[in-house]
Amino acid sequence: MWPFEIFLAALSHILYGLSVQARRLLSSFVTTYCCELISSYLTQIKTNLRTQITDIHLEDQLKLRVTGT
């Protein structure tokens, strides 16, 4: 094996590990963002329909809001 081939093999191993760590880190931010967004939607729905909403209606409204974006 040439030294350059050894270098490329080592580099690909390092980059693979780095990409796995990056995906783990980024997925936590995406999950947090989604939770915050849904919480915000829930607050908006409850504010607009406070007097006329039941748990079933709230769940339906939240499903519509989340899937509509």
N, C-alpha and C positions, 0 to 999 in steps of 0.2 A: 504494500500500500504506500502510496505517495504521502508525504507530510500534509499536503493540501487536502487530500481525501480524509485523512484522520481529523484534520481541523474541521472540515465540513460536517463530518459525522458527530463530533463533539458539539459543534454549534447547533446542529439541528436538535440534539437532545436537550440542550439548554433552552433553546427557543420554545420547544414543546412544553417544557415545565413552566416557563414564563407565561405562555398563552393560557395554560390551565389555571394558573393563579390569577391572571387578569380576568378570565371569565367568572371565576368565583367572586372576585371583588366587585365587578360590574353588576353581577346578578343581584347582589344585596342592595345596590342603589336602585335598581329597577323595581325590586319588590317593595322597597320603602316608598318609592314614588307612587306606585299603584295604590298602596294602602292609603297614603295621604290624599290622593285624588278621589278615591271612593269615599273617604271620610268627608271631604269637602262637598261632594255631590249629596251625600246623606244630609248634611247640614242645610244645604240649599233647599232640598225637597221638604225637609221638616219645617223650615222657616216659611216657605210659600204655602204649605198645606196644613199648618199646625192644627186647625180646628176640625178638619174633616178627614184626617188620615187614621187608618188602622194599621196594625202590623202587616197584614196581608197586602194592603195597598202600598205601604212603604216598600215592602220587598219588591213588588211589581214595578214601582216607579224607579227603584234603584237598578233593577235589571235592565230596564229600558234605557236609563241614562248611561250605564256602563257599556252596554253593547252598542249604543248609538254613536259612540265617539271613536 
